[in-house]
Amino acid sequence: MTLTVTTRTLAVPGARLYHEVRGDGPLVVLVGAPMDARSFEPLADLLATDHTVLTADPRGINRSPLDDPASGSTPEQRADDLARLITELDAGPATVFGSSGGAVSVLALAQHYPDLVRTVIAHEPPLENLLADRDDLHRRSDDLMATYLRGDVVGAWRKFFGAANIDAPDELLEAMFGGDRDPQVVADERFWFEYEMRASIRWQPDVSALRDGPVDLVVGIGTDSAGQLCDRTSRALAAGLGVEPALFPGDHTGFAEDPEPFAARLRAVLADS
C-alpha cells in the first residue's frame, strides 16, 4: 500500500507551523521539542496503517519559523499550537504522544485543552521542578546553556549529558558536535539552548488538575533509561499522578532508533487506555 503524506502550513500567533498528515482512522499526534517531524517519520508510517497521524515541526524549529525568533517557545505556546492543529484537522479528540520536551508540550495540552485530547502519553518529560535536587539541577542547566551560548558547543553537550547521567565519551561528542555541521541543525540547536530549554525543563505542571481531569494520562519511560535524569523526573510525575509508569523499548529516543518494537508497545498502551 502506498502511503500518502500531505504537507501543510498553519498560521498561528507569532509563527507558521509546518505539519504532515498521513493515514486514515482515529487521530494520533506525535510531538517533539526540539525534535521535528522528521524524527517521527518511521513511527508515523507504522501507525498510519490504521490511524490518521499528525506530526509537526514545533515553533521556531526547522520549517516552522517564528515572526520574531527572540519570542521563544514555551510549553503553553506549544500547547496552543497543538490545539490549533487538532482543531484545524477536525478529527479529535486525539491521542497524543510526546517525547522529551514534546512530553512537556502534551502535558500542557492536557492541562489547558482537555476537551481536545482523549489520551496523553508523556514519554520522559524532563521536568526538573518535580525533583528534590531541583536547585542543583537548575544551576547545572544554567551553566550548560551559558557554555553553549559562549560558543563551546562540545563543552555544553558534555555538561548536558553529565547532568542527564548519560555516558557520552569525548570522542563521540567531538564526532557528533565538532567540525562542520548542517546549518539548519545548528540553528535549531541554538534555538533550543537559547530560547526553549529553560522554559521546558522548569515548567511546573498542575499535577492535581492533571490527576483529577478527564484526560487519560500515561507516563512513559525507556527500559534503557534507568538511572538517567528523565527516568527520575518521569517517575516523580507518575507518582504525583498516581499511575504506574509504562515502560517502552529503548532509551530517551527509542521511538526513532528502533520504531517497530516501539510502535508495538505504543499500540498495546493505547489498547489498555
N, C-alpha and C positions, 0 to 999 in steps of 0.2 A: 504494500500500500504506500502510495506517495503522500508524504506529509506536507501540507501547505502551511507556510508560515506567513502571516500577514504582519507587516511592519507599519507602525503608525506613530504620530506625534500628537501629544495633547498639550495645549497651552494651559498652564496653571499659574497662580500668583507667583511672579518672580522667576519663572522657569518654563522650559518646554521639555516635556517628558517623552523620550523615546521608549516605545514598548513594542512587544511582539505578542501575537496571539496565534496559538496552534491547537489543533484537535477539536473535538466536539464532545459535549457532555457536561457534567457538573463542573463548576469553576474552581480551579486550583490556582493560587497565586504564589509564585516563588520569588522571594525577596532577599536581596543582599544589601550591604552597605559596609564598605565601599564597593563590593563586588557588583559587577554589572550583569546584564542579561546573558552575556557570553558564557559566564561561569556556570549558568544553569542549563545551557543548551542540551547536553546529553540527558540530564534528568527530565527536562521538559519533554523531549522527544519520547522518552519511555512512558511518561504519564499521559501523553496526548492521544494514546490509542483509545482511551475511553473517558478523557476529561478535556474540557477547554482549559488550556494552560496559559496564564498571563505572566510574562517576565518583563522587566523594565530596567533601564539604567537609572539609578537614583539621581536626584537633583545634584547638579554640579559635577557629575561623573560622565566621562566619555561623550555619548551622544545626547545627553540631557543638560544643555547649557543653562546657566543662570543669567538673568538680565544683569545682575551685579555679582561677580564672583565673590566679593567680600561679604555678601549677605549670609553665607554659610549654609549649614544644614543641621537642623535639629530633629530629634525623634518626632516632635509634634508636626513639624513641616512635612516630614516624610510620611507620617500617618495621614495627613490631609491629602497629600498627593495620591496615596494608595486609595483612599476613599473616593477621590475623583475618578481614578482609573476604573475602579469597580463599578461606580455609578455609570460611567460612560459606556461600559460593556452591557449594562443592564442584565447581568447574569448572576447576581448574588441571591442570597447570602453566600459568601465564598468560604472555602477552606484556604487558609493562608499558612505557608511555611516560610519562616525567616531564619537566616543563619547569621551568627556574629552580630555586627551592627544591624543587619536586617532583622534579627530576632528582637532587638530593641524597638525597631520600627513597628513590627507587627504587634508587640505588646502595647505600644501607644495607640495603634489602630483599635485593638480590642477595648482599650480603656476609654477612648473618645468616640468611637463609632461602632458600638457593639451591635447595632442593627444591621450592619453590612457584612458581618462575619459569623460563621457558624462554629468553626473550629480553628484555633490558632496553635501552631506548633512552633515554639520558640527554641531553636537549636543553639545552645551555648551562647546566650547573651552575656556580654562582658560587663555586667552591672556591678561596678566596684563598690557602690554605696551600700550594697547588701552585706558586706563583709566587715568583720570587727577590725581588721587592719586597714580600713579604707584610707586613713590619713597617710600611711606609709605608701600605699598604692597610688594615691593622688600625687604624692611627692615624686615618685618614680616616673609616673606618666608625664608629669610636667617637665621633668628633666629630659626624657627621651624626645618629647615634642620640640623642646628648645634645641636639643642637639641636632635634630633634623633640620630645623629652620636656620641653624648656623652653617649648614652645608655638609655636615658629617653624616652622610646617608648610611653608610655601613655601620658606623658607631651607633646611630639611632636604632637601627634594626637589631644590633647586638643587645642593646638595652631593652628593646621591646620583647625579644624572645626570652631574655633573662627574667623580666618581670612576669611573663606569662608562664615561666617554668617549662619552657620548651628547649630541648637541646638543639643548638644550631652552631656547628663548628665554623670557625672563622673562614676556612676555605670555601664553605658553602655560601656564606654571606657575601664573600667577595665575588663569587661566581654569579650570584643572583642579583646583587645590588651595586656592584662596582662596574666601572667601564661604561661603554656605550649602551644605552637602553632606549627602548621605544619612547618617543616624546610624549605620546598620549598616556602611556603607563606612568611616566614620571609626573605628568600634570595631575593625573588622578591621585597618585600617591601623595603629592604635596597638598592637594586639597584636603585629603583625609587628615594628614598631620596638622595642617594649619587651621582648618575650619570645622571638621566633622568629628574627630576622635573625642575631644574633650566633652562635647555635648552628649555623645552617645554613652561613654563609659560612666559619666556622672549623672545620667538620667535616673530619677527616683520614681519608680513605678508606685502607683497607689495599689499596694498588694491587697488590701482589704476590698477595694472596689473590684479588682480583677477576680478575686476569690469568690465574691458574692454576686458577681454579674452573670449575665446569661450566656457568655461565650464559653465553650468547652476549651479548656487550656491544657496543653501538653508541653512539658519541658523536656527537650531532647539533649542527650549527651553522647558524644562519641565513645565507643568502647576503648579506643586507644588514647583518650584524653585524660585518663586517670591522673590525678595529682596536679594537673595544669590549672591555671587561673580560671579558665572558663568552666572547668569541671566544678570548681568551688562555687563560683557565682551561680551556676545553674542549680546546684544542689541547694543553695541558700534560697533561691527563688522557689523551687519546688516545695521546700519545707514551709515557706510562708504561704504558699497557695494550698497546702495540704494535699499535695499529689505526689505520687511516686514518679521519679524521672523515667523517661522512656529511653532505652539505650539503642543507638544507631551504629551501624558498621563504620569503622574508620575513626578518624580524628576530627579536628575542627572543620576540615574541608572534605570530609568523606563523600559528600554528595557529588563533588566534582572529580575526585580522584578515582572512585570506583562506583559509578552511578547505578549499576544494575542491582547489586545487593541492597544499596541504599533505597532504591525505588521499591523493592520488595518489602523492606521494613516499613517504609512510609505508608504503603498500601495497607499493611497489617495494622499500623497505628490508626489509620483512618477508619478501618473497619471496626476496630474496638471503640472508636469515638462515636 
